[in-house]
Amino acid sequence: MSALMSLSDTQVRAVTERAVTAVRDTTVPSSEAARAGRGIIWELPGFRPGDALASAVLTAAAPRRMAVYDRRVQHALDALGLTLTPTPGR
């Protein structure tokens, strides 16, 4: 968190603006928009490990297109017998 807090407001806003633009892009399928937004938000410290924080930020930016991905979602997918790879960008 300290690495994120050490960035200037301008730097954080520049990255988040690009991520928000990506997830709100209705010219591409939501899965592609999510991948693009996730790839951009990774530029900020603290957003690389795990998906919960990044997906929460992206969902706040585009709640009708994005979804929060956390351990509860993974548990539900496992219960349904659906597999998501652990690779980044799923």
N, C-alpha and C positions, 0 to 999 in steps of 0.2 A: 504494500500500500504506500510505503514511503516513496518508492520510485515513481508511482503515479502522481502522488502529491507534489513531487519535486518538479514535475513538468509545468510549463507555463499554461495559463488558461487558454491562450491562443493555440498552443499545440494540441491540447485536448479537444478544443472546439473544432479544429481543422479535421482531426481524425473522426470525431463523432459526426460531423456534418457529412463527410463522405460515406460513413456507414449508414446513416439515416437515409441519405439519397439512394443508396444501393437497395435497401430493403423496401423502400417506397416505390421503386421502379416497376410499374405495372406492365411494362413492355416485355418483361421476362417472367417465367414461371416463379412462383414463390420459393420453390426449392433452390433455384439458381440465385434469386435475390438474397436468400438466407446465407448461402455459401459466400456470396460476394461480401455481404455485410460482416459476416464472421471473419473473413479474411482481412478485412480492413480494421475491425475492432481489435484484432490481435496485435496491432501496432502499439497498443497501449499496455504498459506494464500491468500485470495482474489478470489479464484477460485470456492468456494462453492456456493455463491449466484448467481443465474442466470446461463444461459448456453452460452451466447454470447462470453465472453472472452475465456472460455475453448474451445469452438468449433472453435474459430478463431485460437488458438494455434495448436490444433490438425489438423485442415485443412491445416495449413502451413506445418505441418510435413508429411501429406499424402494427398495432394490435389486431387488425383484421387479416393480416398476412403472415405474421410470425407467431411462434409459440415458445413457451419456456420449456427447456429441456433440462431436467434434473434427475436425481436418483429415483424419484417416484415414477417418472415417465419410463425410465429404464426398467424398473421393476414391473410395470404394467406390460411393457413390450415383452419382457421375459415370460411373464405369466401367459401371454397370448401365443408364445412360441415364435415370436418375430425377432429376428436378429438384426441389430445394427452393429456395424463394425466399430471398433474403438478408434478408428483413424480420424484425424482432424477433418472437420467439414462434413462428416457423415453424409 
